[in-house]
Amino acid sequence: MKKTIILGIESSCDDTSAAVIADGVILSNVIASQAVHESYGGVVPELASRCHQQNIVPVVSEAIKRAGISKNDLSAIAFTRGPGLMGSLLVGTSFAKGLSSALRIPMVDVNHLQAHVLAHFIKENDTDTNQPQFPFLCLLVSGGNSQIIKVTSYNKMEVIGQTIDDAAGEAFDKCAKVMGLGYPGGPVVDRLAKEGDPKRFKFNKPHIQGLDYSFSGLKTSFLYMLRDNLKENPQFIEENKNDLCASLQATIVDILMDKLRKATKETGIKEVAVAGGVSANSAVRAAFEDHAVRYGWKIHVPKFAFTTDNAAMVAITGYYKYLDGDCSSYDAVPFARVEL
Ligand code: KG4
């Protein structure tokens, strides 16, 4: 039987990515990152759009080449419609329209958040059966989101808890920035925390009702603590960097896992996944392993390549939408903000 082959295109922020998936099995996943933003301490939207324009053709060509297929083998083109930076999204959306029209195949618009969740269904090969069973809970933690999602099928999911202010990734990045650790700070905090004492410093934890999160109080508490100590000792950050990172990381992970445990109790669901950039964090991963043992959770932690933005997750989401006949029309416009 002819395979369903999907080309995925991701351009929501500062990574230009293209991937090919055949009947759910990954054939290629090419990512061009944009180093240009590092010296600015954050993503510059105007520069991101320009880089996407430069990268999109070579990245898509390379993904098709590495997959060992011809563009005429494609069944459909999936693209990220939002949320993300408007200028960046426009590049991927317009490219998808052009290619879809030229090849006379459908295109499928993909919600970036749904794609992070469905990254767990990307198969490495035909015999890979390590995917979550429905229903499951997914902790989606990135630079822009911290959500607990109840997933009942590929195309049916409900946000049951989310941050009311900053995202977990923002908490990592903003606290790292005040310590002078560069951008994005999350991976640096993770690395330094390995040499530090997670119990050395205590920070305020939020008291938020239900399953929602809040990280802005932690950021403020961290900032005040640094300010007070720097008055006494200007070398405070330098001398305590590892312990500060370890304590900050432990607090963020505690906040995330407290609500996730509550969600498993309330829903009775013990199949639990984690997704998004912060799922690369070693303490998050260790906490999941620990909860699997202590609370009998069946856990799903993504491969590192699928934690940050990538087109394989867009292609797999496009695949399941395509199977549902949920294709997009040519007047589709990107959404900078869109709910799950
Ligand atoms: O999902 P993502 O690549 O981008 C979006 O937000 O769309 O997530 C990026 C976030 C950044 O805040 C980054 O600092 C964080 O993920 N991150 C980490 C780690 N790797 C990436 N945070 C903590 N530990 C890590 N190892």
Residues whose N, C-alpha, C, O or C-beta is under 5 A from the ligand:
A	BS01	KG4	S142 G143 G144 G169 E170 F172 D173 P184 G185 G186 P187 D190 G276 G277 V278 A280 N281 S282 T307 T308 D309
